[in-house]
Amino acid sequence: AGCEGFNTAVCGGLNMVLFWDIIYWLIPAWVFILIPFCIFYYEADDGMLMAGTSVGAKPKSKLKEALCYESFVVVIFGLIFAMTYLFLNTTSIPVRDWTGPDFAAGPLYAITEENNSTFSASQLQNMGDEDSAILNANTVNTELSTMELSINPATFYAGLMAWLGWFLFACFGGIGMAALPLDLILAFVNRPHHMDAVEFAEAQRSLRDRVNELVNVGELLKIEQEENAQKYEKMGWRERRKAMAEEKKTWIKFKQAVYLMEEDAEDFANCTANYRNYNPLIPIFSLLGGILALLISLCWVLQIILYMLPTPPVTPFLNEYFRWFETWFNLFGVLSVAIFSFYLLICAVKGCFKFGLRFLFFQVHPMKLNKTYMSSFLFNIGLVLLCALPVVQFSASAFQDYARYTTVNQTFNVQLYYLKFFGWFWRSKVFEYALLVILLLTCIYLGCKPKDTSGGKDSISLR
């Protein structure tokens, strides 16, 4: 159980069980209470609602509307959490029965007295032949039995959140592990270069035409949205839902085109007006970061194939590397685990953005310095929190040899690993196989279409 139970001084006196219980409660609190409330609050005003000029505006404050939606979220997920814990909180841990002789049959040893009152193992005599005879007299049952236990709510909700988050992490993490190295390397390959007069005129004309077209499209969409708001009142529930879904998809496609146009406009500025002020080290660091990201992704793939999927593992691989680091500086082993784990969270955010940009299933939420909306911050924080526990579980499973005495290993690789219903997914390696398949498909897809484009005829390379 890590530092808990026998010597908390190893971890500086920290109660790691309490520490992880706090984390397990904070994540659902943020994901289902704080972040949804903030999103509902900030998106309650569309720019015209509070001014009373929006079609169908309602005299509700943003706070009241946010609390209304948030109460609905709390009730729904509260019921889900309560029902799942009521029926699925049992874990069946396999155990092996050992039978030994009576304790009184063992040899007697004297304890050497010392001046201080503290007991240490050095006061005991060394084991002798009689001890070996007692050990050899033990018998073991060749068949495993199970011990059913009810786990506490904090640990159960950690497993539930990990299970829910795995569906996102397997998809977005697999995409990001392939997309992140590629995009960083392409940022170097397509770095800005000086443009001659012909290239400048062509790029400027293309951008001007795209901006004018997007402005016209945006005005038409706004007018159409106001007209549809009146039509929706006369439609049935099914027709209204279908029409609203089509409208939402159109807006997502429009925002994608605007984002890509802004990216091209920034590249155009770096090639012209800002060319002298552009930092030439940025593409070089992108290349180095891309190479490093590629190496980490390859290491993760090998760790999954060689250690996590086979039974027994072919080789400990990264576990040996981390243990080797600790032979000469303990902190490097811990930092290596942190780097590999944090890289997975970055890949999840990158994969979500890449998936939304390519397939238009949901609105993209890019993170850019001084250009990030509050809704994008909240969305990406929620995504990171949802993927946090799957990453913890994935890392605890991947580095089980290295972290074998930790509290988190005892939680995820023992209690939750054999949890009713959810444990089957982890014992069958469903999510690990899904991650590898999505990673492979993403590599093939990005190999055919490496560049993000809106598909417009005027979308040209500006670098």
N, C-alpha and C positions, 0 to 999 in steps of 0.2 A: 504494500500500500504506500510505497514511496516513503516520505518523511513521517507520515502519520502512523502511529502505533508502536514504534520502537525507539526512534531517536530523532526528534525534531531538530536537533542541533545541526544535522547534516544540511538542512535548508535554512539555517539561521533562525530556528525556532518557529518557522512559519507552519501554520496549520493548512496544509495543501488541500485537504478535503473541504474545509470551509471555503478556501479560496475558489475552488472549482464550483462549489455550490452557488456561490455569489455570481460567478460568470454564467452558470446555467440559467439563473433567474433573470439576469440583466438582459440577456439576448432576446428572449421572447417579449420582455417588457418594452424594449426598444422597437422590435420588429412589429409588434401588434398594437402598441399603445402610442408611444411617443412619435415615431416616424409617420404612421398614417394620420395622426391628428395634425401634425405640422403640414403634411401634404394637403390635406383637406382644407386647412386654414389658408394656406397661401394660394391655392387654386380656386377658392371660393369667389375671388374677384377676377373676372376676365378682362378688366380694364374699363368696362362700361356698366357692369352689374351694380357696383356701389354708387355710380353716378345716376342710376335709374334710367339710362338710355338704352339698355339692352332689351331686345325683344323678349317678352315673357319674364321680365325681372321680378323677383320676389323681395318683399321688404324684410329680409332676414339679415342679421349681422353675420359676419364671417365666423365669429366665435360660435354662434348658435348653430350654424350649418355644419361646422367642423365637429362639434360635440354630437350632433345628430348622427352623422355618418360614423363617427368613432364608436359610439355606443352600439351600433349595429355590428361593427367589426369585433368588438369585445365580446358581445353575446355569442356570436357565431363561433369564434375560436375558443371562447371559454367552454362552450358545450362540447366542442371537439376534444379539447384537452381533458375535460372531466370524464367523458365517456371512454376515451381510449385508456386512461389510467385505471378506470374502474374494471375494465375487462382484460387489459393486456399488460398488467404490471408485474407479471410473474416471469422470472428467469430460471431456466433449468440448466444448472451448471454440472457438467460431467465430473465425476470423482472416481478415484480408484481406491478400493478398500485394502488396507494393510492390517495384518493381524500379527501381533508379537507376543512374546512371553510376558508373564506378570512382572510388573516393575520391581517387585521385591526380589526377583530372581537375579537381578543385576548385581554387579560388584559394588563394593563400598569404597569410597575414596575420602581421604581427609582433605580439608581446605587449609591451605597455608595462611596463617594469620599475618596481617600487615599492620603497620602503625595506623594508617587511616582506616576509616570505616567504609570506604567505597569498595564494592566488590568488582573484580575484573576476572576475565577468563584465565589470566596467567596464574591465578591462585589454584586452579584445578590441576590435578595430575594428568599426564599424558595417557591416551587410550592404550589399553593393553590387549592381550589375547582374549581375556574374558569379555571385553567389549565387542570384539570381532565375533565371538561365538553368539552373543546376544543378537547382533545385527543379522547374522546368517540364519538365525532361527526364525526370522520374520517370514511370513507367507503373504503373497499378494494375489488378489483376485484378478484373473486375466480379463474379465469382462467389466466394462465401465458401468457404473450406476449414475443416476442423476440426483441432484439435490435441488429442490425447488425452493426459491426464496422470493419474497416480495421486495422490490427495490423502492427506495424513497422517491417522492415526487420530483425532486430536483434532478436526480439521475435519469428518471424516466423521461422527463421533458427534454433533457439533453439528447436522449436517443430519438425521441419523436422529432425534434428540430433537426437533428442530423439526418434522419430519414427523409424528411421533407426537403431539406437543403440539398441532398444528394442528387435529386432530379435536376436541379439548376446547375450544380457544380459539375456533374457528369457531362452535361451539354456544353455549358459555357466554358468550363475549364478545359475540356478537350479542344474546343475551337481556339481558345486563347493560347494554349501551348503551341499550336502551329502558327497562329496569326501574329503573335507578339514578336517572335524572332524575325519573321518575314517583313513586317512593317518597319521594324527598326533598321534592317539592312536596306530596304527599299528607300528609306529616308536618306541614306547615304548615296545610293545609286542615283536617285533622282534629285540630288541636291541642287540648289539654284545656281545658274550660270548666267553670265552676261548675255543679253539679247541684242542682236543687230536690229536695224531699222525695220526690216521686213518682218522678222519674228515679233517685234514689238507691236507693229500695226495689226498683225493678224490676231495676236493674243488680246489686244485691247478691243478690237472689234467683236471678237467672240464673247468676251466678258460683258461688254455693253449690251449686246443682243440678249444674252442670257438674263442679265439684270432686268432689262425692260420686259422680257417675256414673263419672268417670275413675278414682277410687280403687277402685271396685268392679270396673271393667273390668280394671285393672291386677292386682288380686288373682286374678281369674279367669284372666288370661293367664299369670300365674306358675304357677298350679296346672296349667294345661293344658300348659305347657312341660315341667314335671317328668313329667307323665304321658306326653307324646309322646316323651321321651327313652328311656323303656322300650319304647315301641312301635317306635321306629326300628330297634332291634336285630333285630326280626322281619321287617322289610320288605326288599324287594329294593332294589338301588341306584337304579333309576329311580323307584320309588315313594317312597323316602326323600328323594331329591333334590326331587321335586315337593312333598312335604309340608313339607320344611324351607323351600322357597321361599315357600309360602303363609304359613307361620308368620312368616318374616322380613317379608313384606309387611304382615302384621297389626301387628307390632311397630312398623314404620315409621309406619304410619297412627296408631297410638296415640301415638307420640312427637310426631308433627305436631300432634295435638289437644292434647297437654300444652303444647307450645311456644306455640301460639296462645292457650291459656287463660292461660298466664303473661303473655303480652303484654297481654291484656285486663285481667288483674288489676293489672298495673303501670299501665295507663292509668286504671283505676278509682281506684287510690291517688292518682294525679296529679290526678284530678278532685275528690277528697274530702280525705283526711287530709293529703296532701302538696301541696295546691293552693296554700297560702300560700308554701311553700318552693320551688315550681316556678319554674325560671328562664325568664322569658318570652322571653329572647333565643334560646333553643334553636330554637323554630319559625322565627324570623326567619332565623337562619343556615342552617336547613334549606332555606328558600325560596331564599336566595341561592345555596346550593350546588346546588340543583336547577336553577336557571336557568343557572348556569355549566356544570353537567354537560350540560344540554340543548344549549348552544351548542357544547361540545366534541364531542358526539355528531354534531351536524349538520355540523360542520367535517370530521369523519372521513368521514362519508357523502359529502360533496362531494369530498373528496380522493380517495376510491376511484373515484367516478364520473368525475371530470374528469381525474385524473392517472394512476391505477393501471390502470384497465381499458382505456382507448382506446390505440391505437397509430397514430400518435404521440399523446402527451397533449394534451388541449385547452388546458390551462394548468397551470403549475407550482403555482399556488394557495398552499398553506402554505409551500412552498419559498421563494417570493418574500417572504412575510411574515417568515420566519426570517432571510433574507439582509438584509432591510430593518432588522431589529432590530440586526444586527451592524454596520451602518454607523455607529451611534452608541454602542453598548455591546455588546461581544461576548458577555458572560455571559448576556444576555437571550435570545439565540438558542438557546444551549445549554439554558437553563432551560425554554424553551418546548418543546423536543423532549422533555425529561425529563417535563414535565407531561403532554403528550399521550401519551407511552409509558406512564407510570405509571397514567394513567387507564384504559388498556386492561386492566392487571392488576387494578385495582379492579373493573372491569366483569366480568371473568372470575369473580372470587370471588362477586360479587353474582348473576351469572347462574347459577352452580352452586347457590347457596342457593335462589334463586327457582325453578329447575327442580325441585330436590328437594322443595321445599315444595308445589308445585302438582301434580306428577305421581307422587310417591311411588316413584320408581325406586330411590332410595337414601336413606340416612339423612341428615338435614340437620345441618349443623355450623355453627351461628350463632356469631358473634364478638361478645361483649358484655363491657363493662368489669366485671371482678371476677366474671364468671359464665361463663367459658369453660373447658371441659374440656380436659385435655391432648390427648386424641384429636382434638378439634376444631382445636386449634392445629396439630398435626402434619398433619392432613388439608388444611387451608388452605395451610400452607407447601408441602406437596407439590404442590398445585394451582398455586400461584404459580410454583414452579420448573418445572413441566411447561409452563406457558404463557409462561415468560420468553423462551425462544429463539424461539418463534413471534412474540412481540411484537417482539423485536429484528429478526427478519427482515422482519416487516410494516412496522416503522418505517423500516428501511433501504431498503425498496422504495418506501415512500410519500414519503420525504425523500431520494431518490437524488440530486437536483440539489444539495441543501444539503450532503449528506455524501459527495460524489463522491470525495473524496480520503482517505477514512478506511479503516482496515484492515477494519472490519466490512463495509463496502460491497464491498470486493474479495473477501471471503469468501463472503457470502451472495448477492450479485448477479452474481458471476462463477463462482467454483468450484462452489458448491452449486447455482446456478441451472441449470447444465448437467450436473449429476450424473446418472449412469445411474439410471433408474427414478424416483427421487424428483424429479428436475428437471422431469419432465413435468407434475406437479401444479402447480408454481410457474409454469412457462411458460404453461400453459393457464389460469391464474388460477382454478383450481377452488375453492380455499379462500376467495378474495375474493368470488366469486359466492355461495358457501354462506353466508358471513357476512352479506352483504346480504339474502339471502332469509330467513334466520332472524331478522334484525333486523326486516324487514317483517312477517313472520308474528307476531312477538312484539308489535309495535305494535298489530296488529289484535286479537290475543287480549287484551292488557291494556286496550285500549280498551273491550272488552266486559265484562271481569272485572278491574277494577283493584285490588280489595281481596282480600287473603289471608284465606281462611276455611276452616274445617274442614268446612263444609257442615252443621253441626248446626243444629237448629231454634232453639236458644237463643243462637246466636251473633249478638249485637246490637252496634250501634255504641255505644261508651261515651263518645264525645267530643261 
